[in-house]
Amino acid sequence: MTLLLAEVGYQSNWFDILQADFMRNALMGGTLVALVSGIVGYFVVIRRDAFAAHALAHIGFPGATFAVLVGMPVTMGLALFCITGGLAIGTLGKRVANRDVSTGSVLALATGLGVLFASLATENTRTVTNVLFGNLLAISTSQIQVFAGFSAFLLLAFVGIGRPLLFASIDPQVAEAKGVAVRALGVTFTVLLALAVTMAVPVVGTLLLFALVVTPAAAALAITARPAATLTLATTFSLGAVWLGLVLAVMFNLPPSFCIVTVAFLTWIVTVVATRTQRSRHPTPDAGHHHHGDHHHPQAMPLSR
């Protein structure tokens, strides 16, 4: 215990450490991931795809261990398995009702492959640990270049499909009746989510991925239901978690993943408690008239304008 306390403590030279090259890489890589996570996370929450995000993170694990085995870059292995898993989940799970079944089945196979590859790649335990828990401080310049390419592609994709995807996410039956390609959009989104997961895994790891992809968006949705405002807030919370988490990690010699997750979680708790307190003090007079629609689709309100 004494040894643990000795290793965790205030680092007086933390500002100097922040100027180092590896910290610049960490900040740049973390910023790109946070921007993407905030946008993707909003759609994950309103589509109720949190389990798919969780599964894709774990599907990335055998991808990373496979990459170690065959000597390819870990990011490439992550992308290969995540996108393949995303296509399988999106294609097999046509409706929300059976999406969880297809997701769970694909996840089970991926977990088995992860166990196999990890047992064969025992000499690379550090890489396996980094995939599970993340290591933002180990992000290389080449990884940042890949992340920049992924980020540009994802942002362009969401500019292109954002409006129909929002419509299909909120009310798929009506969207389908009006000619929106709901199924194709669902598969496309799952692939985009897979790319976002590929980026987020080196930052927070497969086990802590929720902190970046789901928690900031959930915190934003606790404050507002308007898409533009929610996206802005979710991205802000995600960036805040990465930046503040990194600074705290350096200041107190703690794992960056732990600090990022903690900041994101505390942000969510504070927003949920604050908004509930505000609502209990100022109940809306017309709550009874909109109760049914608001309860099921709080995000549907902006579309009616």
Secondary structure, 3 states (H helix, E strand, C coil): CHHHHHHCCCCCCHHHHHCCHHHHHHHHHHHHHHHHHHHHHHHHHHCCCHHHHHHHHHHHHHHHHHHHHHCCCHHHHHHHHHHHHHHHHHHHCCCHHHHHHHHHHHHHHHHHHHHHHHHHCHHHHHHHHHHHHCCHHHCCHHHHHHHHHHHHHHHHHHHHHHHHHHHHHHCHHHHHHCCCCHHHHHHHHHHHHHHHHHHHHHHHCCCCCHHHHCHHHHHHHHHCCCHHHHHHHHHHHHHHHHHHHHHHHHHHCCCHHHHHHHHHHHHHHHHHHHHHHHHHHCCCCCHHHHHHHHHHCHHHHHHHC
